[in-house]
Amino acid sequence: MTVSPLQQVLSHTARALIELRGEPAAAALAEQFVRRVEGLDDDEMTELLQTLLADFGHNHEALVDAVDAWRDDPTQTTAQAVGEATESARLVLFRQLNTAGDGIRCLLHLRAETLARRRSYPELAPVDHDLEHLLRSWFNRGFLELRRLDWSTPAHILETLIAYEAVHEIQGWDDLRRRLDTDRRSFGFFHPNLPDEPIIFVEVALTSGMSASIQHVLEPRDDHVDDGPEPEVDTAIFYSITNCQMGLRGISFGNFLIKQVTALLSTELPQLDTFATLSPIPGFSRWLADARPDIDTSNQTAMEDACAHYLCVERSRGRPLDPVARFHLHNGARVERLNWMGDTSAKGMGESHGMLVNYRYSGQDLEANHESLVDDGIVIAAPDIVDRIEAPEGTVATSPQVVD
């Protein structure tokens, strides 16, 4: 592979960074490397990632020597030397880049670019693995700060909500203001190195009873008040969870976010007795077209029965087929209720023929539900959902099985 002059410079800088680890001069080199990476076009980025794969892997000879030394003398010291030898030069380089002012943002960018190329260049898997390994430790839950986002939040942070919202698009500032009203809540996790940009955020509606329609949740409020939600509010509906960093794909924070927000709202509003989601079903239309092409999509009963089957029975590699169901059920929620025409937007009609689902988080043992799914492959659902399904034994239940 012919290496361009720019890649030669980047490769030389990377090697110097590895050699200078811990030295004051390394920080300046890291800044230079980060600035150059930010300006790469698509072809140059592909070339850089290929260089990181080919030229910054493991030192084979050092690894063999370390393994031989451990075999001759299997002590903690020689075992530690094996561990150090298994680290690629890429890992050392990525740690050095994190010393730059925008180093963490650069690494997130590199991983997003790597993920975008994985299908065309599957050989980049080791580069992705090294980036994910470091980002998973640096974005550990212990480093993240939960913040409430409201109308007093700086405008440049609120703009990120409009830009990133992926579940129900925010239609400008008026729409955002409704979502931050006194009967609504929004919370985000922030990292110390990215203080002005949420890692993930959740939007919550405070309602009387469990919401069945996203149109109702998002519609303008006629009886605006300034001192909080109405006293009859008894339910918190999580209606949107959005990951903001493509580079953190596969590193989940949603479970922690829901649980921490639930605890916070329970303290703020002790009258809340129900915590649930109003969730999309993004794979339903696609599955329906393949599995039941002759179904009458205007028949509510038939569609709800099919949707219950899809959410609770259909599997991919032993896990629920629908990605949103997989997330919430893995967290220990249960399938609570199906909502006919819950989302009549073009996106909702296209993804699920307008169907939405409530996953319930309160009033049950989340850990037991999680274990039923992970250990036994059993989806936990409300009795009304289970009654709709002709499911194989051991697929779905109304409560976790008790094993003597």
C-alpha positions in Angstrom: 0.0 0.0 0.0 1.4 3.4 -1.0 1.5 5.8 1.9 0.7 9.4 1.2 3.0 12.2 2.6 0.2 13.1 5.1 0.0 9.6 6.4 3.8 9.5 6.7 3.6 12.5 8.9 0.9 11.1 11.0 2.7 7.7 11.4 5.9 9.5 12.4 4.1 11.6 14.9 2.3 8.5 16.3 5.6 6.7 16.8 7.1 9.7 18.5 4.1 9.8 20.8 4.6 6.2 21.8 8.3 6.7 22.4 7.7 9.8 24.5 4.9 8.4 26.7 4.9 10.3 30.0 7.2 13.1 28.7 6.1 16.7 28.7 6.8 17.0 24.9 4.2 14.3 24.2 1.3 16.7 25.0 2.3 19.1 22.2 2.7 16.2 19.7 -0.7 14.9 20.7 -2.3 18.3 20.0 -0.7 18.3 16.5 -1.9 14.7 15.8 -5.5 15.6 16.9 -5.6 18.7 14.7 -4.5 16.8 11.7 -7.0 14.0 12.3 -9.8 16.6 12.5 -9.0 17.7 8.9 -8.9 14.3 7.2 -11.3 13.6 4.3 -12.9 10.2 3.9 -10.1 8.6 1.9 -7.5 10.0 4.2 -9.4 8.7 7.3 -9.6 5.2 5.7 -5.8 5.3 5.0 -5.1 6.3 8.6 -7.2 3.5 10.0 -5.5 1.0 7.7 -2.2 2.3 8.9 -3.2 1.9 12.6 -4.2 -1.6 11.8 -1.1 -2.7 9.9 1.7 -0.8 11.6 0.6 -0.3 15.2 -0.4 -3.8 16.4 1.3 -6.1 18.8 5.0 -6.6 19.1 5.0 -10.3 18.2 8.6 -11.0 19.3 8.1 -9.3 22.7 4.8 -11.3 23.2 6.5 -14.6 22.4 9.4 -13.8 24.8 7.0 -12.8 27.6 5.0 -16.0 27.1 8.2 -18.1 27.1 9.3 -16.4 30.3 6.0 -17.1 32.0 6.2 -20.8 31.0 9.7 -21.0 32.5 8.7 -19.1 35.7 4.9 -18.7 36.1 4.8 -15.9 38.6 2.7 -12.8 39.0 5.6 -10.7 37.6 5.9 -12.8 34.4 2.1 -12.9 34.0 2.0 -9.1 34.2 4.7 -8.9 31.6 2.5 -11.1 29.3 -0.4 -8.7 29.8 1.7 -5.7 28.9 3.0 -7.4 25.8 -0.5 -8.2 24.6 -1.3 -4.5 24.4 -1.0 -3.1 20.9 0.9 0.0 20.0 -2.5 1.5 19.1 -3.6 1.4 22.8 -0.5 3.3 23.8 -1.1 5.8 21.1 -4.7 6.3 22.0 -3.9 6.9 25.7 -1.3 9.5 24.6 -3.9 11.2 22.4 -6.2 11.6 25.5 -3.6 14.1 26.9 -4.6 16.6 24.2 -7.3 19.2 24.9 -9.7 17.6 22.4 -8.1 14.1 22.7 -11.3 12.4 23.9 -13.3 14.0 21.1 -10.7 12.9 18.6 -10.9 9.3 19.9 -14.7 9.3 19.7 -14.4 10.6 16.1 -12.0 7.8 15.3 -14.3 5.1 16.6 -17.3 6.6 14.8 -15.3 6.6 11.6 -14.1 3.0 12.3 -17.7 1.8 12.9 -18.9 3.5 9.7 -16.3 1.4 7.7 -16.7 -2.0 9.5 -18.9 -3.4 6.8 -16.6 -2.4 3.9 -13.4 -3.1 5.9 -14.1 -5.9 8.4 -10.4 -6.3 9.0 -10.6 -3.0 11.0 -12.1 -5.0 13.9 -8.9 -4.9 16.0 -8.8 -1.1 15.8 -12.4 -0.9 16.8 -11.7 -3.3 19.7 -8.9 -1.1 21.1 -10.9 2.1 20.8 -14.0 0.5 22.5 -11.8 -1.0 25.3 -10.5 2.4 26.3 -13.7 4.3 25.8 -15.6 1.8 27.9 -13.2 2.4 30.8 -13.1 6.2 30.4 -16.8 6.5 30.1 -17.5 4.4 33.1 -20.7 5.3 35.0 -18.6 6.6 37.9 -17.2 9.5 35.7 -20.6 10.7 34.4 -22.7 13.5 35.9 -26.5 13.5 35.8 -27.9 17.0 35.0 -31.5 18.1 34.6 -32.0 20.1 31.4 -34.5 22.9 31.5 -35.2 26.2 29.9 -32.4 27.8 32.0 -29.8 25.4 30.6 -27.4 27.3 28.3 -28.7 27.5 24.7 -25.6 25.8 23.1 -26.4 22.7 25.2 -30.1 22.8 24.4 -29.2 23.0 20.7 -27.6 19.6 21.0 -30.9 18.2 22.1 -32.5 19.5 18.9 -29.6 18.2 16.8 -29.4 14.7 18.3 -33.0 13.7 19.2 -33.5 10.5 17.2 -36.8 9.0 18.5 -39.2 12.0 18.0 -37.6 14.8 16.1 -37.7 18.2 17.9 -39.4 20.7 15.6 -37.6 23.8 16.7 -37.5 25.9 19.9 -41.2 26.0 20.5 -41.4 22.2 20.5 -38.3 22.0 22.8 -39.9 24.5 25.2 -42.9 22.2 25.5 -40.6 19.2 26.3 -39.0 21.3 29.0 -42.3 22.5 30.6 -43.2 22.1 34.2 -45.0 18.8 33.6 -42.0 17.4 31.6 -38.5 16.5 32.6 -35.3 16.0 30.6 -32.0 14.6 32.0 -28.6 13.9 30.5 -25.4 12.3 31.4 -22.3 14.5 30.9 -18.6 13.5 30.9 -16.0 15.9 32.5 -14.1 16.0 29.2 -17.3 16.9 27.2 -19.0 19.3 29.7 -21.2 21.0 27.0 -22.5 18.0 25.2 -24.6 15.2 26.7 -23.5 11.6 26.2 -27.1 10.5 26.4 -30.4 12.1 27.4 -33.9 11.1 28.3 -37.2 12.9 28.0 -40.0 12.2 30.6 -43.7 13.2 30.6 -45.4 13.5 34.0 -49.0 12.3 33.5 -52.1 11.0 35.1 -52.2 7.4 34.0 -50.1 5.6 31.4 -49.8 7.5 28.1 -50.9 5.7 25.0 -50.1 8.3 22.4 -47.0 10.2 21.5 -49.2 12.8 19.9 -50.8 13.5 23.3 -47.4 13.7 25.0 -46.0 16.2 22.4 -49.0 18.4 21.8 -48.9 22.0 23.1 -50.2 22.5 26.7 -53.2 24.8 27.0 -53.2 25.2 30.8 -49.6 26.3 31.3 -48.6 26.7 34.9 -45.3 27.8 36.3 -45.2 26.0 39.6 -44.9 22.4 38.5 -47.1 19.5 37.3 -50.7 19.1 38.3 -51.3 17.4 41.7 -53.1 14.4 40.1 -49.9 13.3 38.3 -49.0 9.8 39.2 -47.0 8.4 36.3 -43.6 9.1 34.8 -43.4 8.2 31.1 -40.0 7.8 29.5 -40.8 8.6 25.9 -37.4 9.2 24.3 -33.8 8.0 25.1 -31.2 9.3 22.7 -27.5 8.4 22.5 -25.5 11.4 21.3 -22.1 9.9 20.6 -21.8 7.5 17.7 -18.3 6.7 19.0 -19.9 5.2 22.1 -22.1 2.7 20.3 -22.3 -0.5 22.1 -21.4 1.1 25.4 -24.7 1.3 27.2 -25.7 4.0 29.7 -29.5 3.9 29.2 -30.1 1.4 32.0 -28.2 3.6 34.5 -29.9 6.7 33.3 -33.4 5.3 33.7 -32.7 3.9 37.1 -31.1 7.1 38.4 -33.9 9.4 37.0 -36.5 7.1 38.5 -34.8 7.4 41.9 -34.6 11.2 41.6 -38.2 11.6 40.5 -39.4 9.3 43.3 -37.8 11.7 45.7 -39.0 14.9 44.0 -42.6 13.6 43.4 -43.4 10.9 45.9 -47.0 10.6 44.5 -45.5 8.9 41.4 -46.4 5.2 41.6 -45.9 4.2 37.9 -42.7 4.4 35.8 -43.0 3.2 32.3 -41.9 4.0 28.7 -43.8 4.9 25.6 -41.6 3.2 23.1 -41.3 2.7 19.3 -41.3 -0.7 17.8 -38.8 -0.1 14.9 -38.6 -3.6 13.5 -42.3 -4.5 13.5 -43.3 -3.4 10.0 -40.3 -5.1 8.4 -41.0 -8.4 10.3 -44.7 -8.2 9.5 -44.0 -7.9 5.8 -41.9 -11.0 5.8 -43.7 -13.2 8.4 -47.4 -12.2 7.8 -47.7 -10.5 4.4 -51.4 -11.2 4.1 -52.5 -9.6 7.4 -55.1 -6.9 7.3 -53.2 -4.0 8.8 -56.4 -2.1 9.5 -57.6 -4.9 11.8 -56.7 -3.7 15.3 -57.1 -7.0 17.1 -55.1 -8.9 14.5 -52.3 -6.3 14.5 -52.1 -6.2 18.3 -51.9 -10.0 18.4 -49.1 -10.0 15.8 -47.3 -7.3 17.6 -47.5 -9.1 20.9 -46.0 -12.2 19.2 -43.3 -10.1 17.6 -42.2 -8.5 20.9 -42.4 -11.5 23.1 -41.6 -14.6 21.0 -39.4 -13.6 18.0 -35.7 -14.0 18.7 -32.3 -13.2 17.2 -29.4 -15.1 18.7 -31.6 -16.0 21.6 -32.6 -12.4 22.4 -35.7 -10.4 21.5 -35.7 -9.5 17.9 -36.8 -5.9 18.3 -33.9 -3.7 19.3 -35.9 -1.4 21.6 -37.6 -4.4 23.3 -34.2 -6.0 23.7 -32.9 -2.9 25.6 -35.8 -2.5 28.0 -36.4 -6.2 28.6 -32.7 -6.7 29.3 -33.1 -3.9 31.9 -35.8 -5.9 33.7 -38.9 -4.0 32.4 -41.9 -6.0 31.3 -44.1 -5.6 28.2 -47.1 -3.8 29.7 -49.5 -2.6 27.0 -49.8 -2.1 23.2 -51.1 1.2 21.9 -52.9 1.2 18.6 -52.2 4.3 16.5 -49.9 5.6 19.3 -47.6 7.3 16.7 -49.3 8.5 13.6 -46.3 10.3 12.2 -44.8 9.2 9.0 -41.9 7.6 10.9 -44.3 5.8 13.3 -46.5 4.5 10.5 -43.5 3.3 8.5 -41.8 1.5 11.4 -44.7 -0.1 13.1 -48.0 0.9 11.4 -48.5 3.4 14.2 -48.1 0.9 17.1 -46.3 1.9 20.3 -45.7 -0.1 23.4 -45.4 0.6 27.1 -42.6 -1.1 29.0 -43.2 -0.9 32.8 -40.3 -0.5 35.2 -42.2 -0.1 38.5 -44.0 -2.6 40.8 -41.9 -5.6 40.0 -38.5 -7.2 40.5 -36.4 -5.9 37.7 -33.5 -8.1 38.6 -35.6 -11.2 38.5 -37.1 -10.2 35.2 -33.6 -9.6 33.8 -32.4 -13.0 35.0 -35.5 -14.7 33.5 -34.6 -13.3 30.1 -30.8 -13.8 30.3 -30.7 -17.2 32.0 -33.9 -18.8 30.8 -34.9 -16.9 27.6 -38.3 -15.9 29.1 -39.8 -12.5 28.3 -41.9 -11.1 31.1 -45.2 -9.5 30.0 -48.5 -8.3 31.5 -51.3 -10.9 31.6 -53.2 -9.1 28.8 -50.2 -9.4 26.5 -49.5 -13.1 27.4 -53.2 -14.0 26.6 -52.8 -12.8 23.1 -49.9 -15.1 22.3 -49.6 -18.7 21.3 -46.1 -19.1 22.4 -43.8 -22.1 22.8 -43.4 -23.2 26.4 -40.6 -21.3 28.2 -40.8 -18.2 25.9 -43.0 -15.8 27.8 -44.5 -15.5 31.3 -46.4 -13.0 33.5 -43.8 -13.3 36.2 -40.4 -14.9 36.6 -40.3 -18.6 37.2 -39.4 -19.7 40.8 -36.9 -22.5 40.8 -36.7 -24.6 43.9 
